[in-house]
Amino acid sequence: MLCAVIPVQNEGARIGRVLDTILTLPVDLVLPVVNGSRDDSRRIVESYPADRISLIHFEEPLGLDVPRAVGALAAYRREAEVVLFVDGDMEGEIGTVLEKLVAATKSGVDLSLTDCYPPGQENELTPLVAQLLGIRRLLNQALGLAHLGSASLSHGPHAVSRRFLERVPFRELAVPPVAHVLAARQALRIEVAAAVPHYALGSPDRGPRHAQLIAETIIGDHLEAFCVLNNEKRSRNLLGVTFSGYNHHRRWDLLQKCWSSKPPDRLGS
């Protein structure tokens, strides 16, 4: 079974186009995780055929990346063999990219990534983006996966195998670089399966403050990932600066409730 997980929060203006793109694929089940929305996102999702779309709804916001963990858990329980992750604001023409991710995962890749900054964009990078790409490259190099370049679970659509879901705790999908480290530690196969420039994803520009907070979140997530890699106590601190970003908005308690009927060891620490 092929499942697609779509985190959705106030994406009424875009979610229809995202669903239309995903439904062109041979997807058996789409799991939109609508959380904390105050617009018509839920109504739009529910207007689509229920035979292929199963809404997961939370009145409260789950926080950054937690919806993907919730969706992954739901897909696992539905016996999914491949799970595709696409953000609810990626309204670009990315059908071919998604097809490549699915094909790679079906062929034996456990974590299929998208390179959102392919060669040739170096002169177009802002200092903030260059900093993020740098820390992503450092992590891949430390994992012995330099061939991945700056490709990361933190950015772009991606797909995972059931084997990935069996070996990487669901909780860690909410801290993508940590999940990346744990997948490499399990000797899972990780590859870049597709490439698309960031702008082509269709995600809107949400302003400089949001960009800064996202950057702080991703940097903090990578600092945690390096700690996990080095078997150290997890920390988001570097040189006396704590990189929190949106981390404190992550609703671990709601994720735990999703898991409450199952053995806790698969959720993670």
Backbone as CSV, one residue per row, in Angstrom:
resi,resn,N_x,N_y,N_z,CA_x,CA_y,CA_z,C_x,C_y,C_z
1,MET,0.837,-1.206,0.000,0.000,0.000,0.000,0.871,1.254,0.000
2,LEU,0.497,2.215,-0.833,1.158,3.511,-0.875,0.264,4.539,-0.202
3,CYS,0.787,5.166,0.865,0.072,6.230,1.575,0.802,7.554,1.384
4,ALA,0.055,8.627,1.357,0.633,9.968,1.335,0.177,10.706,2.590
5,VAL,1.116,11.321,3.284,0.834,12.099,4.490,1.018,13.575,4.163
6,ILE,0.016,14.383,4.506,0.066,15.816,4.201,-0.224,16.623,5.459
7,PRO,0.766,17.231,6.083,0.484,18.169,7.179,-0.240,19.397,6.634
8,VAL,-1.301,19.807,7.308,-2.119,20.924,6.820,-2.482,21.837,7.986
9,GLN,-2.145,23.113,7.851,-2.591,24.112,8.825,-2.873,25.413,8.088
10,ASN,-4.130,25.775,8.025,-4.556,27.000,7.344,-4.034,27.068,5.906
11,GLU,-4.290,26.015,5.153,-3.838,25.944,3.763,-5.026,25.865,2.804
12,GLY,-6.147,26.496,3.180,-7.324,26.444,2.334,-7.096,26.939,0.926
13,ALA,-6.168,27.884,0.750,-5.912,28.444,-0.573,-5.065,27.515,-1.443
14,ARG,-4.475,26.475,-0.835,-3.516,25.644,-1.571,-3.806,24.155,-1.519
15,ILE,-4.452,23.685,-0.478,-4.552,22.251,-0.250,-5.263,21.529,-1.392
16,GLY,-6.209,22.190,-2.053,-6.885,21.551,-3.173,-5.923,21.186,-4.289
17,ARG,-5.027,22.107,-4.633,-4.049,21.823,-5.699,-3.071,20.738,-5.271
18,VAL,-2.705,20.727,-3.989,-1.808,19.682,-3.486,-2.486,18.317,-3.603
19,LEU,-3.731,18.230,-3.175,-4.466,16.971,-3.265,-4.636,16.537,-4.715
20,ASP,-4.922,17.488,-5.597,-5.082,17.150,-7.010,-3.812,16.526,-7.565
21,THR,-2.662,17.075,-7.181,-1.390,16.533,-7.656,-1.168,15.128,-7.122
22,ILE,-1.380,14.944,-5.838,-1.134,13.635,-5.225,-2.082,12.575,-5.776
23,LEU,-3.316,12.952,-6.071,-4.285,11.980,-6.560,-4.030,11.556,-8.002
24,THR,-3.079,12.202,-8.685,-2.673,11.719,-10.012,-1.741,10.520,-9.889
25,LEU,-1.225,10.281,-8.677,-0.330,9.149,-8.431,-1.153,7.914,-8.056
26,PRO,-0.554,6.736,-8.154,-1.271,5.515,-7.742,-1.296,5.361,-6.219
27,VAL,-1.778,6.386,-5.546,-1.827,6.400,-4.083,-3.078,5.669,-3.611
28,ASP,-2.893,4.738,-2.685,-4.036,3.999,-2.145,-4.789,4.805,-1.099
29,LEU,-4.048,5.608,-0.325,-4.676,6.348,0.766,-3.907,7.634,1.025
30,VAL,-4.642,8.731,1.131,-4.059,10.037,1.466,-4.504,10.389,2.878
31,LEU,-3.528,10.766,3.719,-3.799,11.094,5.116,-3.458,12.557,5.381
32,PRO,-4.395,13.483,5.136,-4.152,14.879,5.494,-4.267,15.033,7.012
33,VAL,-3.252,15.611,7.624,-3.269,15.837,9.073,-3.591,17.316,9.281
34,VAL,-4.875,17.625,9.352,-5.324,19.008,9.499,-5.300,19.352,10.979
35,ASN,-4.482,20.345,11.325,-4.310,20.651,12.742,-4.277,22.160,12.962
36,GLY,-5.037,22.611,13.956,-5.028,24.017,14.320,-5.497,24.960,13.235
37,SER,-6.232,24.478,12.269,-6.671,25.335,11.157,-7.888,26.150,11.554
38,ARG,-7.883,27.400,11.141,-9.010,28.288,11.399,-9.628,28.772,10.087
39,ASP,-9.248,28.127,8.987,-9.835,28.473,7.697,-10.661,27.286,7.197
40,ASP,-10.838,27.155,5.897,-11.675,26.100,5.352,-10.885,24.873,4.907
41,SER,-9.683,24.682,5.448,-8.863,23.530,5.055,-9.611,22.215,5.243
42,ARG,-10.234,22.052,6.405,-10.934,20.786,6.668,-12.079,20.575,5.682
43,ARG,-12.839,21.599,5.419,-13.978,21.469,4.500,-13.504,21.048,3.112
44,ILE,-12.405,21.644,2.662,-11.882,21.307,1.329,-11.425,19.853,1.297
45,VAL,-10.722,19.421,2.323,-10.274,18.023,2.369,-11.464,17.084,2.343
46,GLU,-12.494,17.414,3.116,-13.661,16.538,3.211,-14.508,16.551,1.939
47,SER,-14.249,17.478,1.037,-14.991,17.517,-0.226,-14.456,16.518,-1.242
48,TYR,-13.304,15.919,-0.943,-12.702,14.935,-1.837,-13.231,13.535,-1.512
49,PRO,-13.155,12.612,-2.488,-13.694,11.258,-2.281,-13.097,10.560,-1.067
50,ALA,-13.958,10.073,-0.192,-13.510,9.456,1.059,-12.872,8.089,0.845
51,ASP,-13.014,7.518,-0.353,-12.438,6.198,-0.581,-10.921,6.242,-0.691
52,ARG,-10.365,7.426,-0.984,-8.907,7.556,-1.095,-8.315,8.523,-0.079
53,ILE,-9.165,9.265,0.624,-8.676,10.274,1.564,-9.290,10.042,2.936
54,SER,-8.438,9.959,3.947,-8.894,9.764,5.327,-8.347,10.895,6.188
55,LEU,-9.220,11.791,6.585,-8.815,12.976,7.343,-8.384,12.603,8.758
56,ILE,-7.268,13.186,9.198,-6.849,13.154,10.603,-6.938,14.592,11.096
57,HIS,-7.777,14.833,12.092,-8.055,16.214,12.479,-7.736,16.475,13.948
58,PHE,-7.080,17.613,14.200,-6.811,18.108,15.548,-7.266,19.557,15.620
59,GLU,-8.041,19.893,16.623,-8.433,21.288,16.812,-7.220,22.154,17.126
60,GLU,-6.281,21.604,17.888,-5.095,22.357,18.292,-3.959,22.176,17.290
61,PRO,-3.084,23.174,17.160,-1.901,23.007,16.323,-0.967,21.954,16.931
62,LEU,-0.400,21.125,16.087,0.539,20.111,16.561,1.974,20.621,16.617
63,GLY,2.248,21.703,15.907,3.614,22.207,15.869,4.395,21.630,14.704
64,LEU,5.508,22.232,14.417,6.318,21.867,13.253,6.736,20.406,13.300
65,ASP,6.487,19.692,12.216,6.937,18.313,11.977,6.184,17.246,12.760
66,VAL,5.482,17.605,13.821,4.716,16.602,14.561,3.630,15.969,13.681
67,PRO,2.961,16.739,12.798,1.966,16.096,11.936,2.527,14.966,11.087
68,ARG,3.775,15.080,10.655,4.328,13.990,9.837,4.497,12.728,10.687
69,ALA,4.841,12.895,11.972,4.958,11.737,12.858,3.593,11.101,13.093
70,VAL,2.575,11.944,13.293,1.212,11.441,13.479,0.761,10.683,12.228
71,GLY,1.008,11.274,11.067,0.610,10.642,9.821,1.362,9.356,9.553
72,ALA,2.656,9.343,9.884,3.453,8.131,9.693,2.930,6.992,10.545
73,LEU,2.561,7.311,11.787,2.008,6.298,12.679,0.698,5.741,12.117
74,ALA,-0.156,6.637,11.619,-1.423,6.199,11.040,-1.192,5.343,9.800
75,ALA,-0.244,5.733,8.960,0.055,4.963,7.754,0.605,3.588,8.110
76,TYR,1.457,3.539,9.118,2.019,2.265,9.571,0.904,1.326,10.045
77,ARG,-0.025,1.868,10.793,-1.135,1.059,11.289,-2.054,0.593,10.157
78,ARG,-2.041,1.312,9.029,-2.838,0.905,7.867,-2.063,-0.062,6.974
79,GLU,-0.893,-0.521,7.437,-0.076,-1.498,6.716,0.598,-0.911,5.472
80,ALA,0.875,0.384,5.481,1.545,1.009,4.338,2.937,0.429,4.131
81,GLU,3.288,0.206,2.886,4.631,-0.252,2.530,5.526,0.914,2.136
82,VAL,4.920,1.960,1.582,5.628,3.185,1.210,4.794,4.360,1.693
83,VAL,5.460,5.341,2.312,4.766,6.544,2.779,5.436,7.767,2.161
84,LEU,4.642,8.556,1.461,5.097,9.778,0.809,4.678,10.963,1.673
85,PHE,5.609,11.902,1.901,5.315,13.083,2.715,5.390,14.337,1.837
86,VAL,4.313,15.107,1.849,4.239,16.343,1.070,3.568,17.403,1.935
87,ASP,4.170,18.567,2.066,3.563,19.621,2.875,2.312,20.175,2.196
88,GLY,1.371,20.624,3.006,0.096,21.098,2.493,0.158,22.406,1.735
89,ASP,1.330,23.054,1.694,1.447,24.302,0.937,2.267,24.136,-0.342
90,MET,2.670,22.898,-0.671,3.501,22.659,-1.863,2.607,22.511,-3.087
91,GLU,2.145,23.647,-3.607,1.187,23.635,-4.705,1.858,23.702,-6.075
92,GLY,3.180,23.574,-6.128,3.883,23.615,-7.404,3.618,22.379,-8.247
93,GLU,4.097,22.427,-9.485,3.945,21.293,-10.412,5.037,20.271,-10.098
94,ILE,4.803,19.466,-9.073,5.838,18.554,-8.590,5.437,17.086,-8.727
95,GLY,4.476,16.817,-9.579,4.023,15.440,-9.757,5.146,14.496,-10.158
96,THR,6.014,14.943,-11.071,7.128,14.104,-11.519,8.097,13.829,-10.380
97,VAL,8.327,14.822,-9.540,9.200,14.655,-8.376,8.628,13.586,-7.449
98,LEU,7.343,13.658,-7.180,6.712,12.692,-6.284,6.762,11.290,-6.876
99,GLU,6.580,11.182,-8.176,6.661,9.878,-8.842,8.044,9.261,-8.659
100,LYS,9.086,10.080,-8.765,10.454,9.576,-8.605,10.708,9.106,-7.175
101,LEU,10.184,9.847,-6.208,10.360,9.450,-4.810,9.691,8.101,-4.547
102,VAL,8.492,7.942,-5.040,7.754,6.687,-4.838,8.459,5.539,-5.537
103,ALA,8.889,5.765,-6.783,9.551,4.703,-7.547,10.831,4.251,-6.865
104,ALA,11.608,5.197,-6.350,12.860,4.846,-5.683,12.595,4.027,-4.435
105,THR,11.590,4.410,-3.670,11.272,3.691,-2.434,10.743,2.296,-2.741
106,LYS,9.936,2.182,-3.753,9.432,0.866,-4.140,10.554,-0.045,-4.637
107,SER,11.624,0.564,-5.152,12.729,-0.235,-5.698,13.748,-0.639,-4.641
108,GLY,13.552,-0.198,-3.375,14.437,-0.640,-2.313,15.108,0.441,-1.495
109,VAL,14.919,1.718,-1.848,15.459,2.812,-1.043,14.563,2.990,0.180
110,ASP,15.158,3.152,1.347,14.374,3.291,2.579,14.011,4.732,2.895
111,LEU,14.855,5.661,2.468,14.588,7.079,2.652,14.958,7.787,1.359
112,SER,13.932,8.206,0.619,14.129,8.881,-0.668,13.960,10.381,-0.469
113,LEU,15.013,11.133,-0.743,15.041,12.573,-0.485,14.938,13.376,-1.773
114,THR,14.593,14.650,-1.632,14.580,15.601,-2.739,15.666,16.636,-2.511
115,ASP,16.482,16.870,-3.522,17.482,17.943,-3.472,16.790,19.218,-3.937
116,CYS,16.558,20.131,-3.007,15.846,21.370,-3.330,16.781,22.520,-3.706
117,TYR,18.073,22.255,-3.693,19.039,23.261,-4.131,20.060,22.589,-5.039
118,PRO,19.607,22.149,-6.239,20.525,21.492,-7.163,21.634,22.437,-7.606
119,PRO,22.739,21.891,-8.150,23.870,22.722,-8.591,23.425,23.838,-9.529
120,GLY,24.100,24.990,-9.381,23.786,26.118,-10.248,23.072,27.247,-9.536
121,GLN,22.669,27.017,-8.277,21.945,28.051,-7.544,22.820,28.776,-6.527
122,GLU,24.114,28.472,-6.534,25.001,29.011,-5.491,24.934,30.523,-5.390
123,ASN,24.844,31.209,-6.531,24.843,32.674,-6.521,23.506,33.259,-6.086
124,GLU,22.492,32.405,-5.947,21.164,32.880,-5.593,20.853,32.699,-4.104
125,LEU,21.779,32.095,-3.361,21.504,31.769,-1.971,21.655,32.988,-1.065
126,THR,20.704,33.157,-0.155,20.850,34.158,0.885,21.815,33.613,1.939
127,PRO,22.404,34.476,2.760,23.297,33.978,3.817,22.609,32.978,4.739
128,LEU,21.321,33.182,5.026,20.596,32.278,5.909,20.469,30.895,5.275
129,VAL,20.105,30.847,4.002,19.977,29.557,3.315,21.337,28.871,3.211
130,ALA,22.382,29.647,2.908,23.723,29.061,2.818,24.137,28.433,4.145
131,GLN,23.780,29.079,5.249,24.099,28.538,6.574,23.377,27.210,6.798
132,LEU,22.109,27.158,6.421,21.338,25.928,6.596,21.881,24.794,5.730
133,LEU,22.199,25.110,4.494,22.736,24.073,3.610,24.077,23.574,4.132
134,GLY,24.840,24.473,4.726,26.142,24.086,5.267,26.013,23.082,6.393
135,ILE,25.100,23.307,7.331,24.965,22.376,8.456,24.378,21.055,7.990
136,ARG,23.537,21.092,6.957,22.994,19.853,6.412,24.099,19.037,5.737
137,ARG,24.978,19.702,5.023,26.104,18.990,4.399,27.018,18.393,5.465
138,LEU,27.267,19.149,6.529,28.132,18.648,7.602,27.572,17.376,8.220
139,LEU,26.250,17.342,8.426,25.652,16.142,9.005,25.787,14.959,8.054
140,ASN,25.500,15.171,6.784,25.637,14.079,5.820,27.076,13.573,5.740
141,GLN,28.016,14.481,5.800,29.425,14.076,5.779,29.766,13.271,7.025
142,ALA,29.278,13.713,8.182,29.563,12.999,9.424,28.954,11.598,9.424
143,LEU,27.883,11.425,8.665,27.234,10.123,8.566,27.872,9.231,7.500
144,GLY,28.866,9.767,6.797,29.459,9.021,5.693,28.568,9.021,4.462
145,LEU,27.708,10.041,4.361,26.753,10.137,3.257,26.946,11.447,2.489
146,ALA,28.193,11.788,2.240,28.493,13.054,1.573,27.847,13.146,0.197
147,HIS,27.577,11.994,-0.413,26.971,12.011,-1.754,25.558,12.603,-1.736
148,LEU,24.962,12.732,-0.541,23.635,13.340,-0.441,23.694,14.854,-0.550
149,GLY,24.901,15.434,-0.458,25.019,16.876,-0.508,24.286,17.530,0.650
150,SER,23.397,18.456,0.343,22.627,19.144,1.387,21.199,18.616,1.492
151,ALA,20.909,17.524,0.798,19.550,16.964,0.867,19.247,16.537,2.296
152,SER,18.013,16.777,2.716,17.680,16.597,4.120,16.206,16.281,4.294
153,LEU,15.894,15.549,5.365,14.505,15.330,5.754,13.814,16.629,6.163
154,SER,14.596,17.659,6.445,14.032,18.934,6.899,13.444,19.757,5.767
155,HIS,13.640,19.317,4.521,13.259,20.190,3.411,12.844,19.363,2.198
156,GLY,11.654,19.633,1.714,11.197,19.009,0.484,10.418,17.730,0.702
157,PRO,9.656,17.329,-0.312,8.930,16.064,-0.210,9.897,14.895,-0.120
158,HIS,9.475,13.823,0.523,10.319,12.647,0.665,9.433,11.426,0.864
159,ALA,10.032,10.256,0.784,9.275,9.020,0.956,10.105,8.047,1.772
160,VAL,9.417,7.194,2.527,10.100,6.209,3.362,9.463,4.837,3.167
161,SER,10.256,3.818,3.441,9.782,2.444,3.357,9.172,2.002,4.682
162,ARG,8.495,0.881,4.650,7.979,0.322,5.905,9.135,-0.065,6.822
163,ARG,10.221,-0.531,6.231,11.399,-0.882,7.028,11.891,0.328,7.810
164,PHE,11.872,1.506,7.195,12.235,2.743,7.889,11.324,2.953,9.096
165,LEU,10.017,2.798,8.891,9.058,3.021,9.977,9.194,1.980,11.084
166,GLU,9.674,0.804,10.741,9.867,-0.234,11.744,11.120,0.002,12.587
167,ARG,12.084,0.751,12.056,13.377,0.882,12.729,13.653,2.263,13.305
168,VAL,12.931,3.268,12.859,13.128,4.634,13.366,11.912,5.004,14.214
169,PRO,12.101,5.345,15.496,10.956,5.683,16.362,10.109,6.804,15.767
170,PHE,8.808,6.642,15.835,7.907,7.626,15.242,8.133,9.016,15.809
171,ARG,8.408,9.104,17.091,8.609,10.410,17.722,9.696,11.200,17.006
172,GLU,10.723,10.511,16.542,11.863,11.215,15.960,11.567,11.783,14.576
173,LEU,10.468,11.369,13.958,10.089,11.991,12.696,9.728,13.457,12.896
174,ALA,9.452,13.831,14.141,9.152,15.226,14.452,10.421,16.050,14.645
175,VAL,11.585,15.403,14.632,12.878,16.094,14.628,13.653,15.492,13.455
176,PRO,13.374,15.947,12.238,13.835,15.248,11.038,15.313,14.887,10.982
177,PRO,16.256,15.770,11.361,17.656,15.364,11.287,18.001,14.209,12.224
178,VAL,17.310,14.106,13.354,17.535,12.973,14.259,17.059,11.686,13.589
179,ALA,15.899,11.724,12.953,15.411,10.553,12.218,16.404,10.158,11.131
180,HIS,16.999,11.143,10.496,18.010,10.932,9.459,19.212,10.167,10.042
181,VAL,19.680,10.603,11.188,20.812,9.946,11.857,20.456,8.509,12.231
182,LEU,19.276,8.319,12.795,18.877,6.987,13.231,18.696,6.045,12.050
183,ALA,18.235,6.558,10.926,18.112,5.732,9.718,19.492,5.293,9.232
184,ALA,20.449,6.221,9.253,21.812,5.867,8.842,22.425,4.868,9.814
185,ARG,22.164,5.051,11.098,22.706,4.129,12.103,22.151,2.718,11.910
186,GLN,20.942,2.621,11.400,20.326,1.320,11.148,20.748,0.741,9.795
187,ALA,21.674,1.430,9.132,22.170,1.002,7.815,21.055,0.933,6.779
188,LEU,20.054,1.795,6.938,19.004,1.882,5.939,19.540,2.604,4.700
189,ARG,18.959,2.297,3.589,19.436,2.881,2.326,18.824,4.268,2.141
190,ILE,19.673,5.276,2.036,19.246,6.669,1.903,19.802,7.229,0.600
191,GLU,18.942,7.771,-0.236,19.373,8.292,-1.529,18.615,9.565,-1.877
192,VAL,19.227,10.395,-2.719,18.518,11.507,-3.344,17.832,10.943,-4.581
193,ALA,16.511,10.965,-4.584,15.754,10.349,-5.677,15.206,11.370,-6.668
194,ALA,15.189,12.647,-6.282,14.620,13.676,-7.151,15.265,15.018,-6.832
195,ALA,15.140,15.935,-7.757,15.671,17.287,-7.551,14.683,18.292,-8.123
196,VAL,14.493,19.374,-7.396,13.625,20.457,-7.857,14.045,21.730,-7.129
197,PRO,14.173,22.848,-7.815,14.520,24.094,-7.122,13.467,24.436,-6.072
198,HIS,13.927,24.994,-4.977,13.018,25.310,-3.867,11.804,26.107,-4.327
199,TYR,12.027,27.106,-5.181,10.919,27.965,-5.588,9.831,27.180,-6.334
200,ALA,10.218,26.081,-6.988,9.261,25.312,-7.776,8.325,24.475,-6.905
201,LEU,8.631,24.337,-5.625,7.732,23.609,-4.729,6.402,24.334,-4.577
202,GLY,6.431,25.643,-4.767,5.204,26.417,-4.680,4.850,26.905,-3.299
203,SER,5.702,26.634,-2.319,5.429,27.101,-0.951,5.526,28.617,-0.888
204,PRO,4.608,29.284,-0.207,4.612,30.746,-0.171,5.699,31.302,0.734
205,ASP,6.090,32.524,0.451,7.010,33.254,1.317,6.203,33.796,2.495
206,ARG,6.546,33.348,3.703,5.788,33.754,4.888,6.485,34.862,5.686
207,GLY,7.467,35.484,5.073,8.092,36.639,5.693,9.388,36.326,6.416
208,PRO,10.194,37.369,6.686,11.526,37.164,7.268,11.507,36.602,8.684
209,ARG,10.510,36.966,9.488,10.478,36.451,10.865,10.255,34.949,10.871
210,HIS,9.328,34.485,10.036,9.074,33.053,9.929,10.317,32.340,9.414
211,ALA,10.970,32.908,8.410,12.173,32.288,7.856,13.253,32.146,8.925
212,GLN,13.405,33.157,9.768,14.403,33.113,10.827,14.067,32.035,11.848
213,LEU,12.793,31.940,12.228,12.392,30.933,13.212,12.530,29.513,12.651
214,ILE,12.204,29.346,11.387,12.405,28.042,10.746,13.879,27.681,10.754
215,ALA,14.724,28.659,10.415,16.168,28.410,10.395,16.664,28.013,11.786
216,GLU,16.213,28.730,12.812,16.626,28.400,14.180,16.150,27.002,14.573
217,THR,14.951,26.644,14.131,14.439,25.299,14.417,15.320,24.244,13.767
218,ILE,15.624,24.434,12.495,16.406,23.437,11.758,17.822,23.335,12.310
219,ILE,18.422,24.468,12.657,19.765,24.423,13.242,19.727,23.677,14.572
220,GLY,18.751,23.998,15.409,18.615,23.295,16.689,18.388,21.812,16.499
221,ASP,17.566,21.453,15.509,17.329,20.040,15.211,18.626,19.338,14.820
222,HIS,19.450,20.022,14.043,20.731,19.423,13.635,21.693,19.301,14.815
223,LEU,21.650,20.269,15.715,22.491,20.151,16.908,22.081,18.931,17.718
224,GLU,20.770,18.700,17.835,20.294,17.484,18.506,20.786,16.241,17.764
225,ALA,20.737,16.293,16.437,21.138,15.147,15.632,22.618,14.820,15.830
226,PHE,23.458,15.840,15.899,24.879,15.602,16.142,25.091,14.982,17.520
227,CYS,24.297,15.415,18.497,24.397,14.812,19.832,24.036,13.330,19.782
228,VAL,22.955,12.999,19.087,22.547,11.601,18.955,23.634,10.814,18.243
229,LEU,24.183,11.384,17.204,25.245,10.709,16.452,26.442,10.404,17.337
230,ASN,26.773,11.333,18.235,27.948,11.190,19.093,27.621,10.586,20.458
231,ASN,26.387,10.075,20.596,25.958,9.442,21.856,26.093,10.385,23.047
232,GLU,25.719,11.640,22.823,25.768,12.652,23.867,24.340,13.064,24.251
233,LYS,24.230,13.708,25.410,22.930,14.228,25.829,22.446,15.255,24.824
234,ARG,21.193,15.167,24.434,20.671,16.048,23.407,20.617,17.496,23.881
235,SER,21.042,18.390,22.985,21.089,19.811,23.300,20.873,20.605,22.017
236,ARG,20.284,21.782,22.176,20.104,22.705,21.053,20.996,23.931,21.242
237,ASN,22.020,23.793,22.038,22.895,24.908,22.392,24.202,24.843,21.609
238,LEU,24.645,25.973,21.115,25.935,26.080,20.437,26.591,27.396,20.835
239,LEU,27.752,27.292,21.448,28.517,28.477,21.852,27.671,29.427,22.708
240,GLY,26.887,28.837,23.612,26.085,29.638,24.530,24.772,30.138,23.969
241,VAL,24.461,29.786,22.715,23.202,30.206,22.093,22.295,28.988,21.936
242,THR,21.061,29.105,22.387,20.089,28.024,22.250,19.215,28.281,21.027
243,PHE,19.202,27.326,20.125,18.434,27.447,18.888,17.095,26.727,19.076
244,SER,16.115,27.487,19.512,14.803,26.909,19.786,13.879,27.022,18.586
245,GLY,13.729,28.241,18.048,12.818,28.432,16.931,11.414,28.019,17.312
246,TYR,10.827,27.132,16.504,9.472,26.647,16.759,9.457,25.368,17.584
247,ASN,10.590,24.959,18.103,10.656,23.678,18.806,9.686,23.609,19.983
248,HIS,9.530,24.720,20.707,8.676,24.687,21.894,7.196,24.587,21.542
249,HIS,6.850,24.707,20.255,5.455,24.544,19.845,5.114,23.082,19.530
250,ARG,6.094,22.230,19.506,5.855,20.828,19.159,5.069,20.136,20.273
251,ARG,3.941,19.545,19.908,3.046,18.966,20.901,3.343,17.470,21.075
252,TRP,4.367,17.200,21.873,4.736,15.817,22.158,3.608,15.100,22.892
253,ASP,2.848,15.849,23.698,1.773,15.221,24.466,0.678,14.675,23.551
254,LEU,0.340,15.421,22.489,-0.689,14.954,21.564,-0.182,13.780,20.733
255,LEU,1.094,13.798,20.397,1.677,12.663,19.691,1.627,11.422,20.570
256,GLN,1.934,11.589,21.840,1.894,10.465,22.771,0.485,9.888,22.875
257,LYS,-0.520,10.748,22.873,-1.895,10.270,22.947,-2.257,9.416,21.732
258,CYS,-1.694,9.775,20.577,-1.951,8.988,19.368,-1.416,7.576,19.518
259,TRP,-0.396,7.454,20.334,0.272,6.169,20.496,-0.234,5.400,21.713
260,SER,-1.114,5.988,22.484,-1.432,5.464,23.818,-1.947,4.033,23.812
261,SER,-2.516,3.589,22.728,-3.068,2.230,22.696,-2.059,1.184,22.264
262,LYS,-0.810,1.598,22.013,0.218,0.681,21.530,1.411,0.686,22.477
263,PRO,2.316,-0.290,22.371,3.509,-0.318,23.236,4.336,0.943,23.069
264,PRO,4.747,1.582,24.157,5.425,2.873,24.092,6.816,2.824,23.504
265,ASP,7.468,1.656,23.447,8.860,1.634,23.008,9.022,2.030,21.550
266,ARG,7.966,1.850,20.690,8.095,2.211,19.296,7.935,3.704,19.077
267,LEU,7.419,4.424,20.058,7.274,5.868,19.912,8.612,6.562,20.082
268,GLY,9.494,6.015,20.840,10.786,6.646,21.051,10.900,7.219,22.443
269,SER,12.095,7.724,22.755,12.351,8.236,24.093,11.763,9.627,24.272
